[in-house]
Amino acid sequence: MDLKLKDRVALITGAADGLGKALSLQCAAAGATVILLDKTVPGLEKVYDQIVATGSPEPAAYPMNLEGAEWKDYEQLAATLMQEFGRLDVLTHNAAHFHGLTPLANFDLREWARTLHVNLTAPYLLTRCCLELLGQPAQSNLIFVSDEAGEKAKAYWGAYGVSKHGLDGLAGTFAEELESSTINVHRIDPGPMSTAMRIKAFPSDEPGTIDAPDMAAAKIIDLLARAE
């Protein structure tokens, strides 16, 4: 892979697995300095080691549980990034929580609060605290990873579907408000991917019939390389 993202600084949430992991590895291979954010420390360490082993720019690992994080934790993260890097070229909201397919009438109330916080409130708080960092480059990119479940109401998708519907609205609102700025806002639906979350929703999928996250990650890399 050529260095399409040379010298860019990219923060990716949910970086320890699935699309987040694939995107982190490919961003690093394309020359970016990647800030890996996830609640799973062993997973972060594994991705960190994989990037270092390839000779790509050394990443940074930032363990953070979005479920329990408060506004002050996001402010601390932004302050750390400003001190260490001075800017963000890419912020990708990829982390998500999915409890499973359940009728709303039976949905666990704690899971409702957990899902809405991780999938919707956390992306807002992180974006809000990082706007100054995103405003530093000539052009930066703010990415919200969406899902078909958020495009229209679908039975049994519960808090996940509602949160993704809200995330689309959040992305659209930021896009409108930042239209005249240097921040490009993207809503990306990567489509079906062979991830742990996919297996939880569709356990009957035949092995090998769903694309790995690498293909979706490559499309995002191409988008970032074209964005000026």
C-alpha positions as CSV (number, residue, x, y, z in Angstrom):
1,M,0.0,0.0,0.0
2,D,1.3,3.4,-0.9
3,L,1.5,6.2,1.7
4,K,-1.9,7.8,0.9
5,L,-2.2,9.1,4.5
6,K,1.4,10.1,5.2
7,D,1.8,12.4,8.2
8,R,-1.9,12.4,9.1
9,V,-3.0,11.8,12.7
10,A,-6.1,9.6,13.0
11,L,-8.1,8.7,16.1
12,I,-10.2,5.5,15.7
13,T,-12.6,4.2,18.4
14,G,-13.3,0.5,18.8
15,A,-9.8,-0.1,17.4
16,A,-9.2,-3.5,19.0
17,D,-11.5,-5.6,16.8
18,G,-13.6,-5.7,13.6
19,L,-13.7,-2.7,11.4
20,G,-11.8,-0.6,13.9
21,K,-8.9,-3.0,13.9
22,A,-8.8,-3.3,10.1
23,L,-9.0,0.4,9.6
24,S,-6.3,1.1,12.2
25,L,-3.9,-1.4,10.5
26,Q,-4.6,0.1,7.0
27,C,-4.3,3.7,8.2
28,A,-1.0,2.9,9.7
29,A,0.2,1.1,6.6
30,A,-0.8,4.1,4.6
31,G,1.5,6.4,6.6
32,A,-0.8,7.8,9.3
33,T,-0.1,8.0,13.0
34,V,-3.0,6.2,14.6
35,I,-4.4,6.7,18.0
36,L,-6.0,3.5,19.0
37,L,-9.0,3.8,21.4
38,D,-10.8,0.9,22.9
39,K,-11.9,-0.5,26.3
40,T,-10.1,-3.8,25.7
41,V,-6.4,-3.3,26.7
42,P,-5.1,-6.7,25.5
43,G,-6.8,-6.0,22.1
44,L,-5.2,-2.6,21.9
45,E,-1.8,-4.0,22.7
46,K,-2.2,-6.6,20.0
47,V,-3.1,-4.1,17.3
48,Y,-0.3,-1.8,18.6
49,D,2.2,-4.6,18.3
50,Q,1.0,-5.5,14.8
51,I,1.5,-1.9,13.6
52,V,4.9,-1.6,15.1
53,A,6.0,-4.9,13.6
54,T,5.2,-3.6,10.1
55,G,7.5,-0.6,10.5
56,S,4.6,1.8,10.1
57,P,4.5,5.1,12.2
58,E,4.4,4.2,15.9
59,P,0.8,4.4,17.1
60,A,-0.6,5.5,20.4
61,A,-2.9,3.4,22.6
62,Y,-5.5,5.1,24.7
63,P,-7.6,2.7,26.8
64,M,-11.0,4.2,27.5
65,N,-14.4,2.6,28.3
66,L,-17.0,4.8,26.5
67,E,-19.7,3.3,28.6
68,G,-18.4,4.7,31.9
69,A,-16.6,7.8,30.6
70,E,-17.8,11.2,31.7
71,W,-17.4,14.6,30.0
72,K,-14.2,15.3,31.9
73,D,-12.7,12.1,30.5
74,Y,-13.3,13.4,27.0
75,E,-11.8,16.7,27.8
76,Q,-8.7,15.0,29.3
77,L,-8.4,12.9,26.1
78,A,-8.6,16.1,23.9
79,A,-6.0,17.9,26.1
80,T,-3.6,14.9,25.8
81,L,-4.0,14.8,22.0
82,M,-3.4,18.5,21.8
83,Q,-0.3,18.2,23.9
84,E,1.1,15.2,22.1
85,F,0.0,15.8,18.5
86,G,-1.4,19.4,18.2
87,R,-4.1,18.3,15.8
88,L,-6.4,15.6,14.4
89,D,-6.7,14.9,10.7
90,V,-9.2,12.1,11.1
91,L,-11.7,11.2,13.9
92,T,-13.6,7.9,13.2
93,H,-16.5,7.0,15.5
94,N,-16.5,3.2,15.0
95,A,-17.1,1.8,18.5
96,A,-20.6,0.4,19.1
97,H,-22.5,-1.7,21.6
98,F,-25.0,-4.3,20.4
99,H,-26.9,-6.4,23.0
100,G,-28.8,-8.5,20.5
101,L,-32.2,-8.7,18.7
102,T,-34.9,-8.1,21.3
103,P,-38.4,-6.7,21.2
104,L,-38.6,-3.3,22.8
105,A,-41.2,-4.5,25.2
106,N,-38.6,-6.9,26.6
107,F,-35.5,-4.8,26.3
108,D,-33.4,-4.6,29.4
109,L,-33.4,-1.0,30.7
110,R,-29.8,-1.0,31.7
111,E,-28.8,-2.2,28.2
112,W,-31.0,0.6,26.7
113,A,-29.0,3.2,28.6
114,R,-25.7,1.5,27.9
115,T,-26.3,1.3,24.2
116,L,-27.6,4.8,23.7
117,H,-24.6,6.2,25.7
118,V,-21.9,4.2,23.8
119,N,-23.4,4.6,20.3
120,L,-24.8,8.1,20.4
121,T,-23.8,10.2,23.4
122,A,-20.2,9.2,23.4
123,P,-19.7,10.2,19.7
124,Y,-21.2,13.6,20.4
125,L,-19.0,14.2,23.5
126,L,-15.8,13.1,21.8
127,T,-16.6,15.2,18.7
128,R,-17.5,18.2,20.8
129,C,-14.2,18.0,22.8
130,C,-12.1,17.4,19.7
131,L,-13.5,20.1,17.4
132,E,-10.6,22.4,18.1
133,L,-8.1,19.6,17.2
134,L,-10.0,18.9,14.0
135,G,-10.0,22.6,13.1
136,Q,-6.2,22.8,13.1
137,P,-5.4,21.1,9.7
138,A,-6.2,22.7,6.4
139,Q,-8.7,19.9,5.9
140,S,-9.8,17.2,8.4
141,N,-12.3,14.4,8.3
142,L,-15.0,13.4,10.9
143,I,-16.4,9.9,10.2
144,F,-19.5,8.4,11.7
145,V,-19.8,4.6,11.0
146,S,-23.5,4.0,10.4
147,D,-25.6,0.9,9.8
148,E,-28.6,-0.1,7.7
149,A,-30.5,-0.6,11.0
150,G,-30.4,3.1,11.5
151,E,-31.8,4.1,8.1
152,K,-35.3,3.2,9.0
153,A,-37.2,1.6,11.9
154,K,-36.7,-2.2,12.0
155,A,-38.4,-4.5,14.5
156,Y,-36.2,-6.1,17.2
157,W,-33.1,-3.9,16.6
158,G,-34.0,-2.1,19.8
159,A,-31.6,0.5,21.3
160,Y,-29.0,-0.3,18.6
161,G,-31.3,0.6,15.8
162,V,-32.5,3.7,17.6
163,S,-29.0,4.8,18.4
164,K,-27.8,4.4,14.8
165,H,-30.8,6.4,13.7
166,G,-29.8,9.1,16.1
167,L,-26.2,8.9,15.0
168,D,-27.2,9.6,11.4
169,G,-29.0,12.7,12.7
170,L,-26.0,13.7,14.7
171,A,-23.8,13.3,11.6
172,G,-26.2,15.3,9.5
173,T,-26.4,18.1,12.0
174,F,-22.6,18.4,12.3
175,A,-22.4,18.3,8.5
176,E,-24.8,21.2,8.2
177,E,-23.2,23.3,10.9
178,L,-19.6,22.6,9.7
179,E,-20.3,23.1,6.0
180,S,-18.2,26.3,5.7
181,S,-15.4,25.0,7.9
182,T,-12.3,22.8,7.1
183,I,-13.9,19.8,8.6
184,N,-15.4,17.2,6.2
185,V,-18.2,15.1,7.8
186,H,-18.9,11.6,6.4
187,R,-21.6,9.2,7.3
188,I,-20.4,5.7,6.2
189,D,-22.4,2.5,6.1
190,P,-19.8,-0.2,5.6
191,G,-22.4,-2.9,4.8
192,P,-22.3,-6.5,6.1
193,M,-19.0,-7.5,7.6
194,S,-17.8,-10.7,9.2
195,T,-17.4,-9.4,12.7
196,A,-18.4,-10.6,16.2
197,M,-21.3,-8.1,16.2
198,R,-22.6,-9.6,12.9
199,I,-22.4,-13.1,14.3
200,K,-24.5,-12.0,17.3
201,A,-27.2,-10.6,15.0
202,F,-27.0,-13.3,12.3
203,P,-25.7,-16.5,13.7
204,S,-27.0,-18.5,10.8
205,D,-24.6,-16.8,8.2
206,E,-22.6,-19.3,6.3
207,P,-18.9,-19.0,6.9
208,G,-17.1,-17.2,4.1
209,T,-20.3,-15.6,2.6
210,I,-19.7,-12.2,4.3
211,D,-16.8,-10.0,3.5
212,A,-14.1,-9.4,6.1
213,P,-13.8,-5.8,7.5
214,D,-10.7,-5.2,5.4
215,M,-12.6,-4.4,2.3
216,A,-14.7,-1.7,4.0
217,A,-11.6,-0.3,5.6
218,A,-9.9,0.0,2.2
219,K,-12.8,2.0,0.9
220,I,-12.5,4.4,3.9
221,I,-8.8,4.8,3.2
222,D,-9.5,5.7,-0.4
223,L,-12.1,8.3,0.8
224,L,-9.6,9.9,3.1
225,A,-6.9,9.9,0.5
226,R,-9.3,11.8,-1.9
227,A,-10.5,14.3,0.8
228,E,-8.8,17.6,0.5
